[in-house]
Amino acid sequence: QQSRTHNSLTLPAPVLVSQTSSQLHQTMTSITQSETNYASGHWQKNLVSESMGSEAANVIPNIADQRGDHEEEETMVQWRGNLVAENEAKALRHVFDDLQDHFGHQRPDPNVRFEANLTHPGHGDVWQADLDFTYNIKGEHCKLAYIGMDMCLDLTPKKIHKYGRPMLNDYGTSWVYAYLPDMTMDKIKSYVKAGTGWDVSAAGTVVDPNRNLVAIKAKLNNQAEQPKPSFWVVTEKDSAQDDVSFSRIGSVQDVHSDTSQKRIHRGVGIFSVSMEVEGTPNFKPSSHSGEVANLVFTLVSVRTWGITDCIAPIVHAPMM
């Protein structure tokens, strides 16, 4: 089991202006809840800009239905050119297309319930669960494996070596930092507690108490057989905001390898989330046992609204 450390953010020399939590909130409030176009990070397709509201203009296999088969009698419908269960398609449109019920500053509390069922992988002492999210969409309960969050994605250069010792290995390839206000992380923890009964540890996060910010270490799929997370940028227009469109410019890894894009990008990240709890192979841990759960975030897709120079990024590994 890989160890995780809860530390303060290590900030670089003041090349970038540091930002308070309040300022970060202002940076993120430009993100709207209007529809966006989503291209699955699980597939590499050549896509073009697309106006808001054309729900199935592109034939893009979706990223849903990874955790079990649908019942045979369930109605199947098209979503983005892919056949999915009707209930799931509604949730996909709600979260990916409409950007509804995602976590962020000055937003209503998301109308979603967190659920998890811990299982043992057959080795080691850690029990695991993939979180499911049940959205209440106009009175209908729709389950999905993903949540959205307002965040800033850090693709800035990192110090890879110090005195011959590797530091932030594979940054931008297998993992990245995503920054969010600590109140957003606290809100997510409260939803985990309410839905699963588990308290959440600070493992996998780096906290800057001076600016009330949290950096989460988000995994990226990067193996040949794995679909990579997609990266979309907003296409500004002179018309009303409802006509804003997005263009897919590649995967997160592609963007990170582009020198001109090595910045901090503000926008909406969509994640899958898993939970890990220490226990023993023969006894399933209980939320009443005093143990806490570790959350593991995997970035699935990013829609960005631009870059920001108002956050001082982590440039090397935090002190252990």
Steps between C-alpha positions, in 0.01 A plus 500: 500500500652829394541748782345842472594816688296799609720808467496870433529615140857568399490823301761627253669835494242769431491464122125457526284704735365290784124488534272491798204269521271797437692592186488143379125507549482805275717327242264205489166677508519571127429131443134466405257213516400529135540200274843398376615241254686205641739268323587188694856478619464129445523538124728697274287653221560799276229742603408854405336789681133450563227742610327446829192285494574259217496202730599224261679677217814291540521124502696457819496182711421603856683414816208361693407146595840399633373341818254233394248403238155646463196287552378357171158663523638849549428744217808602302538838330760693300730742678773660293461225243533223756238262633453532877227433753235771498545581868875523459471717188297749701775514762771536234321794342441653842864482609706511180285704264313735734765521775229472764548398863875544505691624799619859508485839665171693502308200369204326659584182685511225235190281503694176505551208738834321541504121533777243545528126565841397628648178363834330556721464190637166615838621621630744759308666783328779308131480411384697198183642347413700190262777600167524322308825482121504486365826361146618567403638159149644512393231744666212317798329662778440247826326588835591350867435577613862468486839671604846382692767688608858434878485517827628361717244320874542546698425182795724592860370481628304798842427646556136419835447675680641802850385588446200275179397673181475295220722629171549316536193281256456209333833568256582220516140379353285775386769746450876547414748771155659497445799731169581666381701802511307825127560546436302181701207631321528834167485316606183316611342827163580656322328209721192544418494871127542442483236228743234620551569870876536454711792612759602242870543572727764351705235318570581139460875554736787565356787705599865498338634819618855426288524186230247588583291194527126453697320230380150415722250322279385215589186308509495120443192287811470288556137406470395136181305566348779709309799362664830594312796654380751243583871506252754361541877468227757473445675166413860570233665286350846480152363539312412817660267751262219406680479164839427656657187356791278592773341291692191594873555458618157615560316822626655822833334429510657152436845642759456774765416238428825314733771631247776424239328719715454810279727708228469764166448329175586676184311422295194585654161565297180490632220717439143598567441870599190691535441873762303692477386862759312704377172644578130503425246226255305717299787649329776307577835663217698653453875506455463876842339548693825521665460160471772237467473124747627242353642180671443165401731213545411134460785252276401210440824309581871519313796354703816547398865492849641471824528693578678824823651629352558844588170666851408615542136395686219668833474322669214686407222736371626838731429792422167664 
